[in-house]
Amino acid sequence: MTRVFNFSAGPAALPEPVLRRAAEEMLDWHGSGMSVMEMSHRGREFIGIAAKAEADLRELLAVPSNYKVLFMQGGAIGENAVVPMNLLRGKSSIDFVDTGEWSKKSIKEAKKYAAVNVAASAADTGYDRVPARAQWKLDANAAYVHICSNETIGGVEYHFTPDVGEVPLVADMSSDILSRPVDVSKYGLIYAGAQKNIGPAGLTIVIVRDDLIGQALPITPSAFDFKTVADNESMYNTPPTYAIYIAGLVFEWLKERGGLAAIAEHNRRKAAVLYDYLGTTAFYNSPVQADCRSLMNVPFKLRDESLDAAFLKGAEAKGMVQLKGHRSVGGMRASIYNAMPIEGVQTLVAYMKEFEAKNG
Ligand SMILES: *Cc1c(COP(=O)(O)O)cnc(C)c1O
């Protein structure tokens, strides 16, 4: 068996110990005589699995008790509609900060349900930064302020939590949730698709403050009304049971590694291996302003694009896959989520140096 260094943006690499444990437990979970995939979501075993996953997630993120943790489906793109449906609360407009492709998608979807005010945008500088908080033109009557904490495609990440006053702050954290500690109390709502830093695709996590739920638009499908989901402990309809189980194993793995402060330190050191090298060469360059660079998704370009295909082919031959940048921006992108070991990034940088020496 050979495992590659998988730099995919998502679905992404999972920790190997998690996959091994899932394999061991595949046919007979803890003497139940069945796979987790075959269990009733209302049975004692699965209810225990889901409760443990929620408790561990709450512990990792120190989620305050006045917040609900919901296990949903539909992905982050689904939440782009579900959040406005639930959080307008009689208001008519939403503030957005536009930092790239995922912000733009959120804005487009929200326009179906509300007026949208783009309070700040980095479009005019090619999405190379988070606009400084002082430049945001917020509306005190907005239902909420939406940000994307990490632009997975552009590699732009917030390294601060913006203060937006009394208006609830909503964050799409799909690609940096659990990569570092977060003060959940500063947010009204956090959502994330699981397939980047949590577990398998199909599970969507929503963390929402109690007082914001219960006023969904009447057209909201019951399965996506946060109140219905919360009142039924995420079992109003059948949840993605196997994805919740794997996410639970990832939470246990994170706890064993010392929690989010420890993983954040590891992530900083890991990303620095790549960014430090990018700072020393003109053969490659990073398109993002230094203080907004993502620790999870590192886009970089070869000075000479005509070498892109050879670069990718050589990487693959050395067991490094999925380094091609998103089609909308081109170049390369190394996604280095929690599960990527530092050796993966060291191997990549060694290869980049070798490639530069040969072609520079
Ligand atoms: C991947 C991603 C999405 C899309 O999520 P789906 O699960 O495909 O709906 C949305 N936002 C961000 C920030 C992402 O990284």
Ligand as a Chemical Component Dictionary entry (heavy atoms), coordinates in Angstrom:
data_LIG
# 
_chem_comp.id                   LIG 
_chem_comp.type                 NON-POLYMER 
_chem_comp.pdbx_formal_charge   0 
_chem_comp.three_letter_code    LIG 
# 
loop_
_chem_comp_atom.comp_id 
_chem_comp_atom.atom_id 
_chem_comp_atom.alt_atom_id 
_chem_comp_atom.type_symbol 
_chem_comp_atom.charge 
_chem_comp_atom.model_Cartn_x 
_chem_comp_atom.model_Cartn_y 
_chem_comp_atom.model_Cartn_z 
_chem_comp_atom.pdbx_ordinal 
LIG C1 C1 C 0 -15.666 24.132 -0.251 1  
LIG C2 C2 C 0 -16.280 25.396 0.189  2  
LIG C3 C3 C 0 -17.644 25.671 -0.035 3  
LIG C4 C4 C 0 -18.541 24.719 -0.782 4  
LIG O1 O1 O 0 -19.022 23.750 0.043  5  
LIG P1 P1 P 0 -19.988 22.587 -0.451 6  
LIG O2 O2 O 0 -19.879 21.621 0.667  7  
LIG O3 O3 O 0 -19.480 22.071 -1.759 8  
LIG O4 O4 O 0 -21.351 23.147 -0.567 9  
LIG C5 C5 C 0 -18.143 26.868 0.430  10 
LIG N1 N1 N 0 -17.371 27.753 1.090  11 
LIG C6 C6 C 0 -16.056 27.528 1.309  12 
LIG C7 C7 C 0 -15.253 28.532 2.044  13 
LIG C8 C8 C 0 -15.483 26.331 0.870  14 
LIG O5 O5 O 0 -14.173 26.100 1.094  15 
# 
loop_
_chem_comp_bond.comp_id 
_chem_comp_bond.atom_id_1 
_chem_comp_bond.atom_id_2 
_chem_comp_bond.value_order 
_chem_comp_bond.pdbx_ordinal 
LIG C1 C2 SING 1  
LIG C2 C3 SING 2  
LIG C2 C8 DOUB 3  
LIG C3 C4 SING 4  
LIG C3 C5 DOUB 5  
LIG C4 O1 SING 6  
LIG O1 P1 SING 7  
LIG P1 O2 DOUB 8  
LIG P1 O3 SING 9  
LIG P1 O4 SING 10 
LIG C5 N1 SING 11 
LIG N1 C6 DOUB 12 
LIG C6 C7 SING 13 
LIG C6 C8 SING 14 
LIG C8 O5 SING 15 
# 
